[in-house]
């Protein structure tokens, strides 16, 4: 299987180095390169893109702000000389964060992670976004979970834990893949590691949400959206 990739970096030399490395990785096809993020908005609307290799510090729009603007981004691998944005990157659920200078070995590992995430997304969960049930793969079997019984979803390294009424399922996959199956009117991403069901909230503050006996943190970069969706009426 061939993965279509886009490279975004404001330094032409960095684009050339990255593209040169990627030519030696099987099943990787570079379909476009950009020196800033803004033109990529239109490109991904009209072309299939599996992976974006994205720099952070760029003119007009940073890589982090670009990701915040995307509702359903392709898989993203950040390439940056600055480690200060790593937490922000992982809160936005990037596949990997590579510090420059790039090496072939590090790129191969990042591409492998992206390929695994795409495979898991394709085979571990089956459902339409408005489905009454989703099927999650746990071990060798698929388990049916009623969507309106899901209380919250937690990301644990390479797995997600789906907690429902009377049922908990742990499956090896990316939390964003589960998020895409759920109705955004009913489920809210409140943290890089948590999605919550609005109907199961027992209490909340500006920084946390309680569902049963579990207290779920509200991540800093998700707070504005949580405020809007839950209707906080106090300062955050």
Secondary structure, DSSP 8 states (H G I E B T S, - for coil): --EEEEEE-S-HHHHHHHHHHHTTSTTEEEEEEESSSHHHHHHHHHS--SEEEE-SS-SSS-HHHHHHH-SS--EEEEEES-GGGHHHHHHTT-SEEEESS--HHHHHHHHHHHHHHHHHHHHSEE--TT-SEEEEEETTEEEEEEGGGEEEEEEETTEEEEEETTEEEEEES-HHHHHTTS-TTTEEEEETTEEEEGGG--EE-SSEEEETTEEEE--GGGHHHHHHHHT--S--
